[in-house]
Amino acid sequence: MTENRSAKSDLRRELIAARRALSPGAAGAAAGALAVRALELPELAEARTVAAYVSVGTEPGTRELLDGLRRAGKRVLLPVLLPDNDLDWAEYEGPGSLAEVAHPGKMRLLEPDGPRLGPEAVTGADAVLLPGLAVDGRGMRLGRGGGSYDRVLARLEQAGAHPALVVLLYDHEVVARVPEEPHDHPVQAVATPSGVRRFAA
């Protein structure tokens, strides 16, 4: 177990360094292509409610995707970080509904300024878009290690909810193997700027 945790840390460092090396132009082009590819996924096309997130820093950009989902008539939920690293949710009402929030010890986040719906709101989503750093051929996702989405996935499981789980990544972040721990959940699909891939259940 400790070995897998250490391997995860090493892989995280390597992938974060690669993201930091991306030029702003390359990151912007990737965000546009990612929105197009993700919107082609039946899991999103058929969803009524999508739990998504606002990308920060060098993450694959999601702003164009969020607006594309709204234009397609989807209800979009966005996370609000709580002091214990759990996530509350609120509806995305467009770019003007996002406020920059400073959380102690973390980078500034853009969060929706509408009414809070509670951590359980995610259980009503038809699809959940997950941030990550990598995914492998089994659909095992490597997160950033903060634990917020581990709680989301555990909450879905406890509620008996089975939304489509889709991770958004750069092309080079689909890797041969991700170290896993018992609490890790596989995703159903990955969307990258060059296309989408589904994983066997």
KOLSE-156621 format. One record per residue (C-alpha): x, y, z; residue in three letters. Coordinates in pm, whole numbers. Layout:
<rs>
+--------+--------+--------+------+
!      u !      v !      w ! type !
+--------+--------+--------+------+
!      X !      Y !      Z !  Ala !
...
+--------+--------+--------+------+
</rs>
This chain:
<rs>
+--------+--------+--------+------+
!      u !      v !      w ! type !
+--------+--------+--------+------+
!      0 !      0 !      0 !  Met !
!    279 !    242 !     95 !  Thr !
!    457 !    144 !   -226 !  Glu !
!    150 !    238 !   -435 !  Asn !
!    113 !    566 !   -248 !  Arg !
!    478 !    649 !   -317 !  Ser !
!    441 !    551 !   -684 !  Ala !
!    136 !    779 !   -708 !  Lys !
!    333 !   1070 !   -562 !  Ser !
!    616 !   1018 !   -811 !  Asp !
!    376 !   1000 !  -1106 !  Leu !
!    189 !   1309 !   -985 !  Arg !
!    513 !   1511 !   -973 !  Arg !
!    606 !   1402 !  -1325 !  Glu !
!    263 !   1484 !  -1471 !  Leu !
!    232 !   1820 !  -1295 !  Ile !
!    576 !   1917 !  -1429 !  Ala !
!    463 !   1827 !  -1782 !  Ala !
!    151 !   2043 !  -1742 !  Arg !
!    358 !   2338 !  -1622 !  Arg !
!    573 !   2309 !  -1934 !  Ala !
!    272 !   2364 !  -2165 !  Leu !
!    262 !   2702 !  -2335 !  Ser !
!    -53 !   2916 !  -2286 !  Pro !
!   -125 !   2880 !  -2659 !  Gly !
!   -108 !   2500 !  -2645 !  Ala !
!   -326 !   2492 !  -2333 !  Ala !
!   -586 !   2718 !  -2495 !  Gly !
!   -602 !   2508 !  -2811 !  Ala !
!   -635 !   2193 !  -2600 !  Ala !
!   -928 !   2343 !  -2407 !  Ala !
!  -1120 !   2417 !  -2726 !  Gly !
!  -1058 !   2070 !  -2868 !  Ala !
!  -1146 !   1908 !  -2535 !  Leu !
!  -1485 !   2082 !  -2528 !  Ala !
!  -1568 !   1954 !  -2877 !  Val !
!  -1461 !   1596 !  -2797 !  Arg !
!  -1636 !   1580 !  -2460 !  Ala !
!  -1964 !   1710 !  -2600 !  Leu !
!  -1958 !   1421 !  -2849 !  Glu !
!  -1974 !   1167 !  -2567 !  Leu !
!  -2319 !   1003 !  -2548 !  Pro !
!  -2282 !   1005 !  -2168 !  Glu !
!  -2290 !   1386 !  -2181 !  Leu !
!  -2521 !   1425 !  -2481 !  Ala !
!  -2789 !   1218 !  -2307 !  Glu !
!  -2741 !   1363 !  -1958 !  Ala !
!  -2991 !   1607 !  -1810 !  Arg !
!  -2770 !   1707 !  -1516 !  Thr !
!  -2389 !   1713 !  -1531 !  Val !
!  -2168 !   1767 !  -1227 !  Ala !
!  -1858 !   1941 !  -1363 !  Ala !
!  -1581 !   2168 !  -1234 !  Tyr !
!  -1400 !   2488 !  -1323 !  Val !
!  -1043 !   2415 !  -1426 !  Ser !
!   -763 !   2595 !  -1242 !  Val !
!   -398 !   2654 !  -1318 !  Gly !
!   -260 !   2413 !  -1576 !  Thr !
!   -556 !   2169 !  -1570 !  Glu !
!   -717 !   2098 !  -1910 !  Pro !
!   -949 !   2395 !  -1958 !  Gly !
!  -1319 !   2338 !  -1893 !  Thr !
!  -1472 !   2684 !  -1941 !  Arg !
!  -1569 !   2625 !  -2305 !  Glu !
!  -1711 !   2286 !  -2213 !  Leu !
!  -1923 !   2431 !  -1930 !  Leu !
!  -2076 !   2686 !  -2166 !  Asp !
!  -2129 !   2418 !  -2432 !  Gly !
!  -2318 !   2204 !  -2182 !  Leu !
!  -2542 !   2498 !  -2089 !  Arg !
!  -2609 !   2578 !  -2455 !  Arg !
!  -2712 !   2214 !  -2500 !  Ala !
!  -2974 !   2262 !  -2228 !  Gly !
!  -2796 !   2072 !  -1953 !  Lys !
!  -2824 !   2160 !  -1585 !  Arg !
!  -2462 !   2202 !  -1475 !  Val !
!  -2355 !   2167 !  -1113 !  Leu !
!  -2020 !   2304 !   -997 !  Leu !
!  -1834 !   2232 !   -674 !  Pro !
!  -1784 !   2463 !   -380 !  Val !
!  -1490 !   2361 !   -161 !  Leu !
!  -1576 !   2321 !    208 !  Leu !
!  -1326 !   2374 !    492 !  Pro !
!  -1284 !   1996 !    541 !  Asp !
!  -1206 !   1947 !    165 !  Asn !
!  -1551 !   1799 !     97 !  Asp !
!  -1758 !   1950 !   -186 !  Leu !
!  -2089 !   2133 !   -180 !  Asp !
!  -2258 !   2211 !   -514 !  Trp !
!  -2436 !   2500 !   -685 !  Ala !
!  -2577 !   2553 !  -1035 !  Glu !
!  -2366 !   2715 !  -1306 !  Tyr !
!  -2555 !   3009 !  -1455 !  Glu !
!  -2287 !   3131 !  -1695 !  Gly !
!  -1945 !   3300 !  -1665 !  Pro !
!  -2090 !   3592 !  -1469 !  Gly !
!  -2204 !   3355 !  -1195 !  Ser !
!  -1849 !   3257 !  -1096 !  Leu !
!  -1669 !   3425 !   -809 !  Ala !
!  -1299 !   3394 !   -722 !  Glu !
!  -1260 !   3245 !   -376 !  Val !
!   -943 !   3221 !   -168 !  Ala !
!   -917 !   2907 !     45 !  His !
!   -644 !   2899 !    310 !  Pro !
!   -338 !   2712 !    184 !  Gly !
!   -481 !   2651 !   -166 !  Lys !
!   -484 !   2828 !   -499 !  Met !
!   -773 !   3064 !   -567 !  Arg !
!  -1075 !   2885 !   -712 !  Leu !
!  -1365 !   3001 !   -927 !  Leu !
!  -1686 !   2886 !   -762 !  Glu !
!  -2054 !   2940 !   -845 !  Pro !
!  -2216 !   3218 !   -642 !  Asp !
!  -2569 !   3071 !   -640 !  Gly !
!  -2756 !   2891 !   -362 !  Pro !
!  -2574 !   2593 !   -212 !  Arg !
!  -2747 !   2264 !   -283 !  Leu !
!  -2559 !   2046 !    -33 !  Gly !
!  -2297 !   1772 !    -80 !  Pro !
!  -2568 !   1518 !   -168 !  Glu !
!  -2673 !   1714 !   -480 !  Ala !
!  -2411 !   1528 !   -685 !  Val !
!  -2609 !   1204 !   -640 !  Thr !
!  -2874 !   1342 !   -878 !  Gly !
!  -2628 !   1391 !  -1167 !  Ala !
!  -2646 !   1172 !  -1478 !  Asp !
!  -2276 !   1231 !  -1548 !  Ala !
!  -1988 !   1347 !  -1330 !  Val !
!  -1680 !   1508 !  -1484 !  Leu !
!  -1371 !   1439 !  -1276 !  Leu !
!  -1042 !   1624 !  -1267 !  Pro !
!   -735 !   1407 !  -1267 !  Gly !
!   -374 !   1372 !  -1371 !  Leu !
!   -386 !   1039 !  -1555 !  Ala !
!   -596 !    737 !  -1641 !  Val !
!   -491 !    391 !  -1755 !  Asp !
!   -641 !    129 !  -1986 !  Gly !
!   -854 !    -11 !  -1704 !  Arg !
!  -1010 !    326 !  -1637 !  Gly !
!   -821 !    374 !  -1310 !  Met !
!   -780 !    748 !  -1246 !  Arg !
!   -497 !    927 !  -1070 !  Leu !
!   -625 !   1233 !   -885 !  Gly !
!   -426 !   1515 !   -730 !  Arg !
!   -436 !   1356 !   -386 !  Gly !
!   -658 !   1609 !   -208 !  Gly !
!   -932 !   1356 !   -141 !  Gly !
!  -1230 !   1575 !   -238 !  Ser !
!  -1336 !   1354 !   -527 !  Tyr !
!  -1271 !   1035 !   -331 !  Asp !
!  -1548 !   1162 !   -102 !  Arg !
!  -1772 !   1239 !   -397 !  Val !
!  -1725 !    888 !   -537 !  Leu !
!  -1786 !    731 !   -196 !  Ala !
!  -2104 !    941 !   -160 !  Arg !
!  -2231 !    821 !   -498 !  Leu !
!  -2163 !    461 !   -400 !  Glu !
!  -2337 !    497 !    -64 !  Gln !
!  -2642 !    651 !   -234 !  Ala !
!  -2659 !    373 !   -493 !  Gly !
!  -2615 !    638 !   -764 !  Ala !
!  -2446 !    532 !  -1088 !  His !
!  -2374 !    838 !  -1303 !  Pro !
!  -2131 !    812 !  -1591 !  Ala !
!  -1783 !    901 !  -1460 !  Leu !
!  -1571 !   1086 !  -1715 !  Val !
!  -1219 !   1219 !  -1656 !  Val !
!  -1084 !   1514 !  -1859 !  Leu !
!   -714 !   1496 !  -1950 !  Leu !
!   -445 !   1595 !  -2197 !  Tyr !
!   -358 !   1331 !  -2457 !  Asp !
!    -27 !   1225 !  -2297 !  His !
!   -201 !   1158 !  -1963 !  Glu !
!   -360 !    835 !  -2084 !  Val !
!    -88 !    604 !  -1952 !  Val !
!     -3 !    235 !  -1936 !  Ala !
!    -80 !    192 !  -1567 !  Arg !
!   -186 !    400 !  -1269 !  Val !
!    -93 !    276 !   -918 !  Pro !
!   -414 !    202 !   -730 !  Glu !
!   -536 !    177 !   -373 !  Glu !
!   -849 !      0 !   -241 !  Pro !
!  -1058 !    320 !   -233 !  His !
!   -993 !    402 !   -602 !  Asp !
!  -1285 !    381 !   -846 !  His !
!  -1254 !    326 !  -1223 !  Pro !
!  -1413 !    575 !  -1462 !  Val !
!  -1624 !    486 !  -1765 !  Gln !
!  -1456 !    720 !  -2013 !  Ala !
!  -1182 !    974 !  -2072 !  Val !
!  -1204 !   1279 !  -2297 !  Ala !
!   -884 !   1435 !  -2430 !  Thr !
!   -826 !   1699 !  -2700 !  Pro !
!   -774 !   1429 !  -2963 !  Ser !
!  -1072 !   1207 !  -2881 !  Gly !
!  -1262 !    998 !  -2632 !  Val !
!  -1210 !    647 !  -2502 !  Arg !
!  -1442 !    419 !  -2310 !  Arg !
!  -1340 !    152 !  -2064 !  Phe !
!  -1499 !   -187 !  -2010 !  Ala !
!  -1709 !   -210 !  -1694 !  Ala !
+--------+--------+--------+------+
</rs>
